Every structure is written in C-alpha cells, then in structure tokens.
Amino acid sequence: TLPDYIKFATVRESAITLETPWKTPGILTLPASPGQYPAVILVHDLGPKDRDETTGANKPFRDLAWGLGSQGIAVIRYDKRTLLNDPNINPPLGDYTVQQEFIDDIQAAVTWLKTHASIRSDQIFIVGHGLGGTLIPRIEKNYPQLAGGIIMAGFTQSLTDVISRENNYLNAFDKEISPIEKAEQNKLDLKIAKVIAPELSSAIESAELPLGLSAEYWLDMRVYNPITLAKESKKPLLILQGGRDYQVTLDDFYGWRKNLIQRENTAFKLYLHLNHLFMEGYGKGVRSHPDEYNLRGHLAPVVIDDISQWIHQCVKGIR
C-alpha cells in the first residue's frame, strides 16, 4: 500500500546514464505535465547504496522521488560508485575518499539536468541523507550553481564519534553486553584510536581502520568541518532530523541548530516519532533499532510536504 502523497498519474520516469567513468545508471522522475520544473539530486548515506537507498525492506529514495515528483519537483537518483565497484567492469576505486564516493558524480548529475528541457537550470537542489547530508556544505562549495541544500539526518560530530556511539548503543540495547560484544568493541576502539592518532598515514592498511575504509578516507574526513562550511555558504539550507534516530542523534541536530540558528535562509525540522529513514516505528525505548528497518514502511508524509514546500518557497525567491 503506497502512501497518499504518491500519485503515479502525475509523474513519469525514465532510465538515465550519467557520464562518469562508471557510466552511472539512474532514474529521472519528472512531473507528467509539460513545463519546466525545479530539480533535486539525491545523495546517499555511507556504504554501497543503490539508487533507491534500499535499507532492509525499505526504499527511502524511491519514496522521495515519487513523493516530490507528485508535487511538481523533478528528482535524479542513481547507484553509488561503491555499489558499482566491480573491477571486471569498471575502473577500480582504489583508496577513495568522499570526493570519489559522493562528490564527483554530482557534477555529472548537475550537467545532465542542465541540458534537459524540462528542468530550470537555476533551480537545482541537493538532498543528502546521513553522511550525504553531512557533506552538503562541501558539495555546495564544490558546485556553487546549486540553488540550495537539504540535510536529512546529517551528523555534526566526527564520523569516528558517530560510529562509536552507534556501536555502544546497539551493544547496550538489551541491557547486557556479552563477552563477544565487548571484544568487538575493544577492536573498534583500537581502530578508532589509529584514526585519531596524529601519525595516521597512508601506510596503514584499511583493514586496521574502522569500516575497512582507507587512511586517505579518514584523513580527509578528519579535517572536514560541516559547520564551518555551512556558515560560509549563502545558499538556503533545510535541516531535518528524526527523534528516534540512533545513528544520527539529537546531539547532531542541536549541533546544527546551535551554530546556524542566526544564519539567514536556514530552517530546522525535528520529527520526534521518526527514525533514521524518516519513517515511523515503534521500537524498544526512545530510539529505534536496526531490526526496525526490516519492517516495510514509507517516508512520513510530513517530510515530503516539508521538503516540497521549502523548495517551492526557494523557487519563488529565485524568480
């Protein structure tokens, strides 16, 4: 059963290929009526995500595309390079950073949209989820032609702090930390210590570091401060957060709000009943649990409405 905000009669979709070394496959969702429309590029969370950002039984990016398309906004979504990282077909990623994992392909999406007759080239927005949201200020700096950014559950703390906090939360969820969990926590702590250490260098193997990511990746993230870049940017910014999110928490949301509350063209939305996927759930305790992602659901209608209204308000300002 699809939510009421999805109206298939008002949208049309077509397969696209972005001109990258990977010939990145994706989908354009476009309002069905003739005309020119604002557009959104969707930026994934950490990991090898597909175009729908499939997580368990859910497809939050598909919901976003269909929901925004039903409200007069075009959407591009595509598979990440880390998903397409098959050396038999595509160039190897090697020791990549977020520049290769996220940011480079956005240029291809912007270029593609600017050549489409149904897209207003001055009304292209960026929507990032999780780490993709954290990177929005950096993306906007790289591509000043973007009209504005939307951060969905972007974190303001360091990535190592986010990983450690999440791991501790999950280990303590059943109120009992097993010897196996304790041993895994100790391993993670040792890996995080190597990332934090001043002597971190490319000589350290990825297997010795959190998530198997390269030293280059961690060196890059270690010096990135999203708050600083957000303060420097003059672009409109919308920041969304789910109150039940255990991966990116209210501490991160309040970090954005505390530092950017005086910034012009900045709005904040907190949904106390939503999880990291911006879906409703009813789990143990205040926050959710990854098992919740295996329950099929859809983005909450209020999120689609808030994003759509914000974009249309920005468009009025552009005109």
Stockholm file with secondary structure:
# STOCKHOLM 1.0

chainA/1-319         TLPDYIKFATVRESAITLETPWKTPGILTLPASPGQYPAVILVHDLGPKDRDETTGANKPFRDLAWGLGSQGIAVIRYDKRTLLNDPNINPPLGDYTVQQEFIDDIQAAVTWLKTHASIRSDQIFIVGHGLGGTLIPRIEKNYPQLAGGIIMAGFTQSLTDVISRENNYLNAFDKEISPIEKAEQNKLDLKIAKVIAPELSSAIESAELPLGLSAEYWLDMRVYNPITLAKESKKPLLILQGGRDYQVTLDDFYGWRKNLIQRENTAFKLYLHLNHLFMEGYGKGVRSHPDEYNLRGHLAPVVIDDISQWIHQCVKGIR
#=GR chainA/1-319 SS CCCTTCCGGGEEEEEEEECSTTCEEEEEEEESSSSCEEEEEEECCSSSCCTTCCBTTBCHHHHHHHHHHTTTCEEEEECCTTTSCCTTTSCCCCSCCHIIIIIHHHHHHHHHHHTCTTEEEEEEEEEEETHHHHTHHHHHHHCTTCCEEEEESCCCSCHHHHHHHHHHHHHTTTSCCCHHHHHHHHHHHHHHHHHHSTTCCTTSCGGGSGGGCCHHHHHHHHTCCHHHHHHHCCSCEEEEEETTCSSSCHHHHHHHHHHHTTSTTEEEEEETTBCTTSCBCCCSSSSCCGGGGGSCCCCCHHHHHHHHHHHHHHHHHHC
#=GC SS_cons         CCCTTCCGGGEEEEEEEECSTTCEEEEEEEESSSSCEEEEEEECCSSSCCTTCCBTTBCHHHHHHHHHHTTTCEEEEECCTTTSCCTTTSCCCCSCCHIIIIIHHHHHHHHHHHTCTTEEEEEEEEEEETHHHHTHHHHHHHCTTCCEEEEESCCCSCHHHHHHHHHHHHHTTTSCCCHHHHHHHHHHHHHHHHHHSTTCCTTSCGGGSGGGCCHHHHHHHHTCCHHHHHHHCCSCEEEEEETTCSSSCHHHHHHHHHHHTTSTTEEEEEETTBCTTSCBCCCSSSSCCGGGGGSCCCCCHHHHHHHHHHHHHHHHHHC
//
